[in-house]
């Protein structure tokens, strides 16, 4: 049971990272991994729309916010592992690469290569971008304080 939960958590984290990776990062990772085993496309990259929903205050009634373009793909390795991806935007090459990485990550011998070629560099870039954003936000911070006026002081 624990192995299944760990595997599932790793897959979720990897797919989140693939969704935030650039097209170049995904294709470079596949090149760095080396020769990929034979695979078949279950679902070639398809571009479509999905409805974005929101809630007022996070817990109010749901409402339709708008639509977003999504690209999805699915592949199956010859050994049976299936990889899928859903990425925002019109990114057929990136969707195919992310699905391939998802399938390869289910094979234990590819996991260290995926960690070195994709997870480490993308996680590092994202951390650096967050640090820059935090610094920019901190630079605009305003501290408000209240002064007690003389006539408002207790006697």
C-alpha positions in Angstrom: 0.0 0.0 0.0 2.8 2.5 0.9 4.7 1.8 -2.3 1.5 2.5 -4.3 1.0 5.8 -2.4 4.6 6.8 -2.9 4.4 6.0 -6.6 1.2 7.9 -7.0 2.6 11.0 -5.2 5.8 10.9 -7.4 3.7 10.7 -10.5 1.5 13.6 -9.4 4.6 15.7 -8.6 6.2 14.8 -11.9 3.2 15.8 -13.9 2.9 19.1 -12.0 6.5 19.7 -12.9 6.0 18.8 -16.5 3.1 21.2 -16.7 5.4 24.0 -15.5 8.3 23.0 -17.7 9.1 24.8 -20.9 8.9 23.0 -24.2 12.7 23.2 -24.5 13.2 21.7 -21.0 10.9 18.7 -21.8 12.6 18.0 -25.2 16.1 18.4 -23.7 15.2 16.0 -20.9 14.1 13.4 -23.4 17.4 13.8 -25.3 19.4 13.6 -22.1 17.6 10.3 -21.1 18.9 8.7 -24.3 17.2 6.1 -26.5 13.6 5.7 -25.5 12.0 2.2 -25.8 9.5 1.6 -28.5 6.1 3.1 -27.8 2.7 3.6 -29.4 0.6 6.7 -29.3 -2.7 5.9 -27.7 -3.9 9.4 -28.2 -1.8 11.7 -30.4 -1.6 15.3 -29.2 -5.0 16.9 -29.4 -5.8 20.6 -28.7 -9.1 21.5 -27.1 -10.8 23.7 -24.6 -11.6 23.2 -20.9 -13.9 25.2 -18.7 -12.2 27.0 -15.8 -14.4 27.2 -12.7 -14.0 29.4 -9.7 -15.6 30.0 -6.3 -16.1 33.3 -4.6 -14.0 33.4 -1.4 -12.9 29.8 -2.2 -16.0 28.2 -0.7 -18.9 29.9 -2.4 -21.0 28.6 -5.2 -19.1 27.6 -8.3 -19.2 29.7 -11.4 -17.8 29.4 -14.9 -14.7 31.7 -15.1 -13.9 31.1 -18.8 -12.2 28.7 -21.1 -8.6 27.7 -21.5 -6.8 25.9 -24.4 -5.4 22.5 -23.4 -3.3 20.0 -25.2 -3.4 16.3 -24.2 -1.6 13.2 -25.3 -1.2 9.6 -24.2 1.5 7.0 -25.0 2.1 3.3 -24.1 5.5 1.8 -23.9 6.0 -1.7 -25.5 6.4 -3.0 -21.9 2.9 -1.7 -21.0 3.5 1.5 -19.0 1.0 4.2 -20.0 1.9 7.9 -19.9 -0.6 10.8 -20.1 -0.3 14.6 -20.1 -2.6 17.6 -20.1 -0.8 20.9 -20.6 -2.2 24.4 -20.8 -1.9 26.0 -24.3 -1.3 24.8 -27.8 1.8 22.6 -27.1 1.6 19.3 -29.1 5.3 18.5 -28.9 5.4 19.3 -25.2 2.3 17.2 -24.5 3.9 14.2 -26.3 7.2 14.7 -24.4 5.4 15.0 -21.1 3.4 11.8 -21.7 6.6 10.0 -22.7 8.3 11.1 -19.6 5.3 10.0 -17.5 5.5 6.5 -19.0 9.3 6.3 -18.7 9.1 7.4 -15.0 7.1 4.2 -14.3 10.1 2.2 -15.2 12.5 2.3 -12.2 15.7 2.4 -14.3 14.6 5.7 -15.9 13.7 7.5 -12.7 17.3 8.7 -11.8 17.8 9.9 -15.3 14.5 11.8 -15.2 15.4 13.3 -11.9 18.8 14.5 -13.2 17.6 15.7 -16.6 14.2 17.3 -15.8 13.2 17.3 -12.1 16.4 19.0 -10.8 16.7 21.7 -13.4 13.0 22.6 -13.6 12.6 22.6 -9.8 15.7 24.8 -9.5 14.4 27.3 -12.2 11.0 27.4 -10.5 12.6 28.1 -7.0 14.7 30.8 -8.5 11.6 32.4 -10.1 9.7 32.3 -6.8 12.6 33.9 -5.0 12.8 36.7 -7.5 9.0 37.2 -7.2 9.2 37.2 -3.4 12.0 39.8 -3.5 10.0 42.0 -5.9 6.9 41.8 -3.6 9.0 42.5 -0.5 10.4 45.6 -2.2 6.9 47.1 -2.4 5.9 46.2 1.2 4.4 49.1 3.2 4.4 49.0 7.0 1.4 50.9 8.4 1.5 52.0 12.0 -0.7 54.0 14.2 0.4 57.0 16.1 -1.5 58.0 19.2 -2.5 61.6 19.2 -2.1 63.6 22.3 -5.8 64.1 23.0 -6.5 60.4 22.5 -4.1 59.3 25.3 -5.7 57.9 28.4 -5.4 60.2 31.4 
